[in-house]
Amino acid sequence: MNVKSNFRRLLLVALGLICMYGIQAQKRTVTGNVKDASDGSALPGVSVAVKNTTQGTITSFDGNFSLEVEQGSTLVFSFIGYKAQEVTVSGTSPINIRLEQEVMGVDEVVVIGYGVSKKKDLTGSVQTVSVKDFNQGAITSAQQLVNGKIAGLQITESGGAPGAGATIRIRGGSSISASNDPLIIIDGVPIANGSVNGGRNPLDIVNPNDIETFTVLKDASATAIYGSRASNGVIIITTKKGTGTKLAIDYTGNVSMATVAKTVDMLKADEYRTLFNQKFPANTSLMGTASTDWQDEIYENAISTDHNLSFNGNVKNVLPFRASVGYNLSNGILKESQMQRTTLALNLSPSFFEDHLRVNASAKGMFNQNNFSNEGAIGSAIVMDPTHPVKGAGYDAFGGYFTWNQAGMPTTIAPKNPVAQLNQVTDKSTVNRFIGNMQADYKFHFLPELRANLNVGMDYSQGESDGNKVVDPKAAWDAESFARKGSFSWYTQDKKNELLDFYLQYTKDLEQIKSRFDVMGGYSWQHFWQQSESASFFNTKVNNSDVRDPYKMYKSENYLVSFFGRLNYTFNSKYYLTFTLRNDGSSRFAKDNRWGLFPSVALAWSAKEESFLRDVDVLSNLKVRLGYGVTGQQDIGSEYGYFGIYERGESTAAYVYFDAQSGTYKRVMIETIRPAGYDAGLKWEETATYNIALDYGFLNNRISGSVDVYYRKTSDMLNVIPVSAGANLTNQLLTNVGNMENKGIEVSANVLAIDTKDLKWNIGANFTYNKNEITKLTAVDDPNYLGVQHHTIDGGTGNMIKIHKVGYPA
């Protein structure tokens, strides 16, 4: 028994050793080399990954790699600009790979509405600029990365102040009363148009160093999936995600100096005296003895700095992450102008269940402090008399600043001292903002062609005056404040934007009929809420009142509920069809007009894939696109325009009475509440767009570009028109009566002039022509109707110097 027992034990030990050896034998170190298939040159930086795992490495400078894997594993070799290749590990020989180049650009993945698409499969007008093509330099705002890069995208900076925003237009404007701003989506969260009070730029929330791609959707085929918010185009911003397996730390920083490029050419003090003496010899006593360059007094060289630190890696090979912090201090060339901005960002992108569930979670925070200069000083520096000093004796009542005055009071119609305008007012703000979302994408185990995507996001912002905006009691440039011993004001605003998106997507390749189907349908819910408060005060009372503008509190909210769907069909990799439909409901409209249906259809033909062009080597891409679609506009400036509300009258209203006790007339400031006019039939503005385009590429797409021709017509455009007395509560009414047209052409070209391992030189150019015309502004043809007067000018009450008129551009 003992012998048999010992034999069994020895046998079990031997079998265990054999099994252990077998298990160990299944793992081995794989080595190899990766080269370019065309010229045999080594390819450094190629990703070598074990399929369906996070295990991997990259090739060295000479193209070599080494990786410990299990026998039978599948290795995936991938590199930008080359076709991915898979190899199964078997035997002990080195694995030597030759990667073939792809036609540049055609397999590039671009972001579209609710998903991504290969560039070669696009039917709409979509253009993407990625991090490798961004503008370089001292960039402080996101829009500066792509200024001049995209045909049809016009970016006009609103001024030279630090962090100033910009007017962004895609293919011209489509409205005169509602918003003309494009819809901006940041990592899946559509943000509300406009900035919070105290903010300079709604895009300040994104640190330019964190942006990966900037995609512009221009025609209705591309934008209609966003329906009621897409009539002015769509901009999709995606930020950098975690990559790699090891921790990487990156720092970038710069110091820049801004100078005044050019000032207005003005008469020097002596030249001014000579001219004045010639024209007004009887008034030479008004001349001073100083020589002041007022423009030199208000401008300065501005030193600014920007610092960014990012951390990129993968925790335990299961949690890819990227975290960053940025600090920007920008000083303006106009004295007292400054912006300090701190940004924080975190992106997490784990996957679970063998990559069936992918999660993207992002959070961005922005803390911004602004110091606003009084920009009225710029105009004053042009008209102020150069023979007088900045400060002088006898002007103590005005803080020492030279001031034109009569009987000790500032002269309201005389030029103002620009240095006093800068130094005798304090205007600061603090803005905090947070954008965050979590997106989960699940590929069903029992049906991998079916995916479910859930996106929940939020955008919260708060802006307030930093303390109070204070006007000095001796500020002679503000006569009313001077008379009442100074003034101060404050404001605060809170905004919330909450989002829930859900959609299902089914993709199927049917090789037997050379077809590919991509069907998507979903639901979207968005809630916008804001509250603001403000008040202004003088330091002395008049008629027992110290309030200039009564305390104001404003609240509003609106909801947007949507159902959307899209069909992409491809036949034989040559013929493409996209059909999109979105049904939007907005609380800004009455029940009968609340819902808007926005369809689009687009066709594309890849002529390069036809037999008669397939073997033409010089031609690498030739595609014709044709599209039509309708988009809407619900950002009409009011959440309650379709039902009656009460609004404040002018705070300057007053009544005069005779006070028998004092024997004098007295004036009392009053404020009225009155019913506002409204249009119960208020509805969407709608824009129909026709687009025909040609995409081209030559010499393996080293020369590439596109030509787009479009026509856009906006109908039911909102306009304020006169109405008959007694027909409404006002003689002016905002209603849907107008039409507008935009016609244009866009041409873009890119040339990869040099493409070597050590040097790449890419040359790009684009051209845009857009003709805008208002074709209708009233409900009836009225030859006496001047048009829509706007843009106020000083010198009276209600004076306007611009006009929207039929037959002319807006």
SEKEZA-805009 format. One line per 10 residues: for each residue x, y, z of C-alpha. Coordinates in steps of 0.001 Angstrom, whole numbers. Example, Ala and Ser with C-alpha at 12.3 -4.5 7.8 and 13.67 -1.06 7.14 Angstrom:
# residues 2
12300:-4500:7800; 13670:-1060:7140;
//
This chain:
# residues 810
0:0:0; 2786:2425:877; 4638:1729:-2360; 1521:2245:-4448; 661:5398:-2522; 4134:6855:-3015; 4030:5993:-6709; 720:7813:-7113; 2176:10850:-5366; 5249:10882:-7608;
3027:10500:-10663; 852:13436:-9620; 3940:15600:-8976; 5359:14711:-12406; 2065:15481:-14120; 1893:18818:-12272; 5415:19704:-13379; 4515:18817:-16960; 1371:20974:-16775; 3328:23862:-15284;
5914:23538:-18007; 3107:23496:-20578; 1556:26609:-19090; 4904:28389:-19022; 5585:27241:-22543; 2453:29027:-23771; 4047:32412:-23066; 6993:33636:-25094; 8786:36835:-25996; 8013:37863:-29545;
10491:40018:-31442; 10363:41490:-34889; 10714:44487:-37154; 8275:46820:-38941; 9098:48569:-42230; 7404:50587:-44924; 6267:48241:-47704; 7036:50756:-50445; 10642:51753:-49708; 11721:49336:-46947;
12505:52100:-44445; 12116:51354:-40739; 8947:52648:-39062; 9445:53915:-35493; 6445:54492:-33215; 4226:51771:-34706; 1651:50511:-32189; 1954:46743:-31543; -1013:45592:-29437; -2454:42255:-28376;
-5940:42217:-29844; -8846:42828:-27409; -6438:43700:-24565; -4625:46791:-23315; -1253:44988:-23593; 1141:46404:-26158; 4260:48322:-27075; 5631:50550:-29836; 8519:50045:-32255; 11909:51605:-31562;
13757:54081:-33760; 14964:51286:-36042; 11498:49655:-36244; 12224:46792:-33814; 9879:45579:-31074; 9772:43025:-28280; 6667:41864:-26452; 5803:38975:-24133; 2586:37278:-25286; 776:33978:-25143;
1134:31512:-27986; -1788:31905:-30408; -2390:35578:-29595; -3213:38023:-32365; -1011:41097:-32715; -2375:44268:-34317; 119:46598:-36008; -1200:50124:-36619; 318:53441:-37583; -1148:56717:-38840;
-1155:56761:-42639; -795:52986:-42960; -3228:50090:-43207; -3527:48107:-39968; -2287:44528:-40094; -3014:41506:-37869; -676:38551:-37269; -1226:35415:-35166; 1718:34397:-32960; 2895:30857:-33795;
6321:29239:-33762; 9469:30952:-32596; 10568:32941:-35649; 10746:36770:-35545; 7708:38558:-36917; 8708:40972:-39659; 5946:43241:-40948; 5651:45428:-44017; 2910:48033:-43618; 1261:49442:-46727;
436:53121:-46962; -3196:54179:-47116; -4423:56846:-49475; -3943:59855:-47236; -7090:61260:-45710; -9760:58958:-47120; -9857:56682:-44069; -9534:59552:-41610; -12270:59365:-38990; -14178:62610:-38474;
-16756:63562:-35858; -20330:64046:-37081; -23642:64493:-35299; -24096:61665:-32769; -21130:59585:-33877; -18165:59399:-36224; -17677:58564:-39882; -14834:57849:-42252; -14014:60854:-44376; -14526:58858:-47574;
-18094:57992:-46516; -19240:61580:-45922; -22108:62962:-47985; -22368:66359:-46279; -20107:69380:-46135; -17888:68622:-43135; -14391:69945:-42482; -12088:68994:-39639; -8922:70645:-38393; -6902:68525:-35971;
-4181:69366:-33494; -1384:68894:-36041; -2874:71631:-38260; -3873:74235:-35650; -2564:77792:-35822; 515:78250:-33668; 1590:81112:-31421; 246:82827:-28320; -3269:81373:-28537; -5651:82427:-25750;
-9063:81399:-27164; -10233:78253:-28921; -11456:79986:-32082; -7952:81335:-32769; -6749:77779:-33453; -8709:77575:-36720; -9043:81175:-37867; -8457:81142:-41618; -8298:77341:-41804; -11846:76457:-42915;
-13666:77685:-46006; -17019:79245:-45143; -16110:79836:-41489; -15744:83538:-40716; -14249:84497:-37357; -14194:88198:-36494; -12506:89034:-33211; -14693:91353:-31133; -11713:93418:-30032; -8159:93341:-28811;
-8982:92878:-25132; -7386:89812:-23472; -9495:86701:-24078; -12026:88645:-26127; -14705:86629:-27870; -15460:86599:-31556; -18359:86762:-33953; -18478:83339:-35623; -20479:82858:-38816; -20836:79791:-41032;
-21953:80642:-44562; -23378:83998:-43506; -26219:84795:-41132; -29764:83479:-41473; -31692:85926:-39267; -31988:89602:-38333; -33858:89191:-35019; -32819:85765:-33730; -29328:84396:-33143; -26847:83936:-35995;
-24378:82011:-33849; -23586:78389:-34736; -24378:75568:-32354; -21205:74680:-30442; -20821:71180:-28977; -17972:70452:-26566; -17290:66751:-25962; -20913:65871:-26621; -22498:68751:-24655; -24293:71418:-26763;
-23690:74689:-24970; -26055:77644:-24810; -25356:80623:-27051; -23852:83664:-25394; -21590:84141:-22429; -22462:84576:-18780; -22469:88145:-17391; -18899:89231:-16734; -17489:86773:-19262; -15683:87750:-22436;
-15957:84550:-24452; -18190:81440:-24135; -15301:79299:-25454; -13063:80245:-22516; -14171:77017:-20830; -11877:75042:-23151; -8126:75382:-22831; -6814:75551:-26428; -4015:73144:-25445; -6606:70472:-24574;
-8369:70474:-27964; -7862:67503:-30286; -10145:68377:-33213; -12323:71267:-34380; -15035:70057:-36787; -17417:72321:-38714; -20693:71011:-40154; -21819:73437:-42836; -24668:72171:-45005; -28083:70871:-43982;
-27162:67265:-44747; -24550:67441:-41998; -26412:69706:-39568; -30063:68576:-39802; -29483:65865:-37199; -29388:68797:-34724; -32616:70260:-36130; -33820:73378:-34378; -30391:74590:-33277; -28512:74037:-36519;
-29699:76737:-38921; -26392:78586:-38475; -24153:75522:-38732; -22530:73365:-36081; -19058:73377:-34521; -17976:70203:-32696; -14973:70470:-30371; -13384:67287:-29015; -10639:67283:-26412; -7683:64976:-25964;
-8196:61581:-24326; -5870:59264:-22437; -3539:57101:-24547; -619:54744:-24022; 231:52509:-21101; 2795:54567:-19201; 2515:57902:-17436; 3551:60785:-19637; 3896:64332:-18341; 3887:67244:-20762;
4531:70920:-20097; 4160:73772:-22527; 4569:77434:-21750; 5219:80727:-23409; 5762:84381:-22706; 4560:86899:-25263; 4573:90638:-25686; 1854:92584:-27478; 2523:96017:-28890; 404:98609:-30633;
866:97863:-34314; -324:101262:-35467; -2055:104317:-34024; -4210:106911:-35737; -2056:109587:-37361; -2871:112787:-35454; -1557:116358:-35421; 1242:116991:-32967; 586:119634:-30308; 2509:122400:-32140;
799:121526:-35439; -2565:121694:-33678; -1762:125095:-32160; -780:126478:-35556; -3952:125224:-37201; -6142:126413:-34312; -4603:129890:-34371; -5301:130094:-38092; -8927:128999:-37841; -9950:130504:-34476;
-7576:133375:-33623; -10078:134872:-31166; -9987:131743:-29001; -6266:131122:-28645; -6633:131394:-24879; -8189:127922:-24960; -4831:126449:-26010; -2526:124934:-23440; 1257:124766:-23300; 1665:120977:-22995;
2461:118448:-25711; 475:115305:-24959; 237:112235:-27154; -3027:110908:-25799; -2760:107607:-27639; 659:107038:-26119; -837:107763:-22681; -3504:105039:-22887; -1550:102230:-24590; 1337:100141:-23305;
3395:97103:-24232; 1650:94109:-22662; 3510:91081:-21335; 1441:87887:-21126; 2211:84318:-20158; 599:80913:-20608; 1427:77631:-18823; -65:74170:-19354; 698:70887:-17608; -889:67585:-18620;
-725:64014:-17300; -1519:61170:-19671; -1553:57456:-18890; -3407:54286:-18013; -4125:53102:-14464; -3543:49337:-14194; -4083:49123:-17974; -7830:49461:-17409; -8378:53216:-16973; -6923:55484:-19654;
-6868:59056:-18388; -5732:62532:-19243; -5655:65371:-16729; -4493:68908:-17342; -4205:72267:-15670; -3633:75556:-17449; -2968:79107:-16345; -3136:82132:-18601; -2334:85715:-17646; -3089:88089:-20501;
-2560:91826:-20296; -4081:94178:-22833; -2370:96965:-24719; -5085:99292:-23393; -4010:100063:-19829; -5880:98375:-16979; -7093:95544:-19231; -6285:92071:-17925; -7534:88494:-17846; -6465:85675:-15542;
-7797:82225:-16386; -7235:78880:-14727; -8580:75741:-16407; -8804:72163:-15156; -9731:69171:-17306; -10078:65443:-16742; -10956:62767:-19311; -11467:59094:-18418; -12049:56501:-21148; -12211:52942:-19737;
-13731:49962:-21516; -15346:46833:-20039; -16628:43411:-21077; -13973:42811:-23741; -14474:46277:-25203; -18252:45880:-25519; -18853:48781:-23120; -16909:51966:-23656; -17224:54887:-21261; -16038:58443:-21781;
-16281:60751:-18796; -15049:64321:-18984; -15022:67310:-16673; -13810:70828:-17362; -13609:73711:-14930; -12743:77340:-15625; -12007:80094:-13123; -11709:83493:-14753; -10981:86964:-13401; -11324:89966:-15693;
-10340:93576:-15352; -12187:95631:-17972; -10747:98859:-19278; -13040:101741:-20144; -12823:101408:-23939; -14384:104847:-24355; -10841:106121:-23769; -9862:104921:-27259; -12219:107357:-28959; -11403:110135:-26509;
-7694:109811:-27276; -8459:110697:-30901; -10439:113872:-30193; -8799:115226:-27034; -6814:118468:-27327; -3051:117595:-27373; -2019:121012:-25962; -3269:120165:-22468; -1622:117890:-19882; -2958:114660:-18393;
-2949:116337:-14968; -2527:119934:-13930; -2899:122507:-11171; -6397:123754:-10474; -8115:120462:-11231; -8260:118978:-7717; -12046:118742:-7981; -11519:116249:-10818; -8829:114161:-9164; -6137:116366:-10654;
-7029:115394:-14221; -7391:118164:-16798; -11098:118552:-17600; -13092:120953:-19713; -15519:122528:-17229; -17871:125423:-16619; -18549:126841:-13163; -16867:123829:-11594; -18955:121299:-13476; -17661:119145:-16321;
-18786:120161:-19790; -20793:117233:-21101; -20345:118016:-24812; -16563:118513:-24661; -13956:115764:-25284; -13105:113717:-22203; -9720:113074:-20632; -8963:109461:-21734; -6480:108770:-18924; -9116:109774:-16374;
-11556:107444:-18107; -9130:104566:-17533; -8047:105390:-13987; -11247:106689:-12399; -13357:103560:-12852; -12979:100061:-11453; -14704:97314:-13402; -13854:93710:-12544; -15629:90382:-12834; -15286:86778:-11731;
-16623:83926:-13864; -16699:80269:-12882; -17899:77523:-15201; -18134:73742:-15239; -18945:71398:-18129; -19111:67673:-17523; -20641:64622:-19090; -20537:60846:-19084; -21135:58897:-22269; -21595:55131:-22253;
-21552:53168:-25509; -22580:49500:-25286; -22168:46984:-28097; -24653:44174:-27426; -23076:40749:-26813; -25858:38857:-28557; -25930:41298:-31488; -22598:43131:-31944; -24017:45163:-34840; -26350:46937:-32398;
-25075:49684:-30111; -26750:51758:-27409; -25366:55168:-26485; -26316:57206:-23419; -24959:60696:-22835; -25712:62729:-19704; -24175:66173:-19370; -24320:69540:-17676; -23012:73062:-18186; -23113:75354:-15147;
-21762:78902:-15076; -21760:81832:-12695; -20658:85380:-13390; -20603:88374:-11097; -19033:91760:-10669; -15954:91406:-8511; -17134:93681:-5717; -18742:96637:-7473; -18186:98589:-10635; -17171:101906:-9071;
-17027:105313:-10711; -14827:107773:-8786; -16706:110697:-7140; -14319:113049:-8997; -14746:111332:-12366; -15331:114302:-14636; -15794:112133:-17711; -19148:110992:-16237; -21006:114232:-15515; -23948:112588:-13764;
-21721:110566:-11437; -19640:113673:-10726; -22723:115675:-9821; -23910:112940:-7475; -20517:112165:-5913; -19792:108942:-7756; -21701:105761:-8385; -21426:102004:-8046; -23233:99034:-9523; -23218:95272:-9267;
-24572:92244:-11081; -24661:88477:-10829; -25905:85732:-13114; -26299:81967:-12859; -26889:79664:-15837; -27674:75959:-16060; -27809:73734:-19117; -28684:70062:-18569; -28657:67329:-21213; -29773:63757:-21748;
-29236:61981:-25091; -29960:58350:-25905; -29787:56561:-29226; -29578:53091:-30749; -27416:52405:-33790; -27448:49312:-35998; -24721:48724:-38571; -24716:45800:-40987; -22542:44778:-43927; -24300:42649:-46547;
-21428:41545:-48742; -23626:39414:-50978; -25416:42534:-52243; -22402:44847:-51781; -24304:46979:-49296; -23753:48554:-45926; -26540:49875:-43692; -26105:52237:-40739; -29390:53087:-39000; -29629:55296:-35924;
-32550:56614:-33891; -32684:58466:-30602; -34137:60904:-28113; -32744:64150:-26694; -33815:66313:-23748; -32264:69649:-22850; -33127:72166:-20155; -31878:75771:-20020; -32272:77959:-16925; -30860:81326:-15932;
-31263:83948:-13226; -29696:87393:-13058; -29764:90314:-10630; -28388:93841:-10943; -28594:97305:-9427; -26897:100692:-9758; -26567:103408:-7123; -25357:106972:-6725; -23527:108116:-3601; -25865:111048:-2905;
-29647:111188:-2979; -31867:113259:-5233; -35534:113455:-4253; -34814:110924:-1493; -33779:108333:-4065; -30266:106856:-4397; -31145:104257:-7011; -30345:105104:-10619; -31569:101821:-12125; -34006:100001:-9849;
-33033:96586:-8553; -33667:94106:-11338; -34132:90368:-11093; -34715:88211:-14136; -35441:84493:-14401; -36140:82337:-17415; -36031:78735:-18544; -36870:76713:-21603; -36942:73075:-22652; -36070:71340:-25888;
-37268:67771:-26527; -36280:65956:-29705; -36613:62680:-31582; -34109:62028:-34354; -33028:59377:-36807; -30504:58818:-39583; -29970:56247:-42349; -26613:55840:-44073; -26567:53422:-46998; -23545:52513:-49108;
-23615:50406:-52273; -20484:48889:-53752; -18288:51452:-51933; -19239:53932:-54673; -22755:55188:-54052; -23816:56798:-50782; -27162:57880:-49375; -27845:59747:-46120; -31329:60531:-44866; -31878:62436:-41611;
-35044:63394:-39775; -35409:65308:-36526; -38587:66346:-34721; -38049:69122:-32177; -40379:70511:-29550; -39516:73825:-27914; -41226:75474:-24959; -40552:78847:-26615; -43573:78339:-28879; -47290:77798:-28312;
-48757:74317:-28419; -49902:74552:-32048; -46455:75628:-33270; -44260:73866:-30732; -43054:71004:-32917; -40866:71373:-35987; -39899:68620:-38441; -36472:68964:-40046; -35515:66514:-42822; -32452:66220:-45023;
-31215:63937:-47788; -27788:63688:-49419; -26265:61613:-52194; -22613:60997:-53048; -20850:59222:-55894; -17240:58103:-55565; -16250:58316:-59217; -12694:57205:-58429; -14053:53706:-57660; -15493:53309:-61146;
-13617:50964:-63491; -12725:53738:-65907; -10911:55719:-63180; -9765:53042:-60732; -6419:52530:-62493; -5675:56220:-63022; -2807:56447:-60526; -2477:60208:-60572; -6078:60528:-59343; -6531:59357:-55749;
-9986:60765:-54944; -12910:62112:-56921; -16325:62327:-55295; -19470:64270:-56137; -21881:65259:-53337; -25444:66573:-53562; -27574:67548:-50565; -30784:69241:-49447; -32172:69828:-45990; -34123:72038:-43621;
-32941:73305:-40256; -34673:75453:-37643; -34090:78379:-35335; -35536:78525:-31832; -33006:80882:-30211; -35306:83890:-30695; -34196:85915:-27683; -37315:85325:-25574; -38678:82319:-23745; -42166:83828:-23486;
-42809:85627:-26739; -46021:83753:-27535; -48102:84769:-24485; -48813:87988:-22655; -46448:89194:-19971; -45940:92465:-18104; -42701:94373:-18491; -41067:97395:-16892; -41369:100833:-18409; -38436:103161:-18805;
-36821:103921:-15443; -36301:107546:-16581; -40053:108209:-16597; -41102:110936:-14150; -43924:113236:-13150; -43682:116880:-12046; -45825:118485:-9315; -45985:121808:-7471; -44988:121613:-3812; -47073:124329:-2071;
-45011:124109:1112; -41735:125004:-599; -43293:126942:-3451; -41277:125013:-6039; -41883:122404:-8712; -40507:118938:-7985; -39855:115918:-10133; -40321:112332:-8950; -38802:109406:-10842; -41289:106599:-11433;
-41324:103213:-13046; -44372:101742:-14724; -45457:98174:-15335; -47261:97592:-18585; -48553:94683:-20662; -46229:93738:-23526; -47261:92924:-27067; -47119:89308:-28136; -47797:87005:-31064; -49586:83802:-30072;
-48702:82332:-33472; -44930:82744:-33061; -43090:79823:-34718; -39747:78557:-35972; -37568:80306:-38470; -36641:77673:-41058; -33641:77552:-43386; -33572:75294:-46456; -30120:74568:-47903; -29094:73148:-51286;
-25488:72011:-51678; -23500:70526:-54579; -19831:69725:-54138; -16772:68027:-55587; -13991:66451:-53501; -10707:65816:-55274; -7283:64332:-54597; -4164:63745:-56681; -848:61949:-56178; -1914:59820:-53215;
-3854:62836:-51919; -742:64964:-51607; -2882:67506:-53434; -6470:67526:-52172; -9420:69761:-51532; -13051:70452:-52316; -15387:72863:-54100; -18855:73558:-52626; -21652:75627:-54158; -24676:76353:-51959;
-27967:78199:-51762; -29727:78889:-48454; -33172:80392:-47996; -34582:81388:-44624; -38371:81653:-44416; -40669:82796:-41605; -37855:85071:-40485; -38655:87050:-37355; -38990:90818:-37642; -40449:93624:-35551;
-43142:95274:-37697; -45665:98070:-37048; -49249:97019:-36342; -52498:98955:-36403; -53491:100896:-33307; -55659:98767:-31044; -54711:95547:-32794; -52294:94640:-30015; -50895:95964:-26758; -48123:97735:-28625;
-47589:99387:-31988; -44594:97138:-32706; -44730:93342:-32846; -42160:90543:-33268; -43613:88038:-35732; -42694:85638:-38563; -42851:87636:-41804; -39428:87771:-43485; -37253:85900:-45962; -33505:85950:-46546;
-31159:84281:-49033; -27493:83288:-48952; -25654:82113:-52069; -22037:81152:-52118; -19067:79105:-53197; -16267:77622:-51119; -12951:76366:-52493; -10236:74713:-50424; -6885:73239:-51449; -4137:71468:-49514;
-686:70512:-50785; 1727:68254:-48896; 4848:69740:-50440; 7426:67828:-48392; 6822:64541:-46581; 9889:62920:-45041; 10718:61471:-41650; 12486:64691:-40680; 10346:67362:-42340; 6719:67840:-43317;
5524:70970:-45097; 1790:71365:-45662; 435:74330:-47632; -3277:75161:-47383; -5525:77845:-48840; -9250:78480:-49002; -11576:80935:-50682; -15157:81827:-49783; -17691:84032:-51528; -21087:84610:-49919;
-23882:86899:-51120; -26534:87739:-48561; -29836:89425:-49449; -33014:90251:-47542; -35982:89457:-49810; -38949:90135:-47514; -39546:92006:-44253; -43292:92681:-43953; -46543:90763:-44089; -47906:93026:-46847;
-46181:94976:-49585; -45736:98510:-48222; -43701:100826:-50492; -43377:103346:-47638; -41720:100837:-45263; -38133:101984:-44742; -36868:98805:-43158; -35563:97780:-39762; -33606:100626:-38198; -30955:99620:-35675;
-27609:100559:-34099; -28063:103577:-31839; -25945:106700:-31999; -25334:109442:-29432; -26886:112854:-29818; -30528:112180:-29140; -33063:109609:-28100; -33814:106663:-30363; -31515:107781:-33197; -30367:104909:-35437;
-27690:104881:-38140; -28180:101440:-39736; -31061:99763:-41512; -32103:96307:-42755; -33791:96788:-46111; -35260:94496:-48763; -32866:94005:-51657; -29768:94583:-49543; -27570:92413:-47307; -28362:92205:-43617;
//
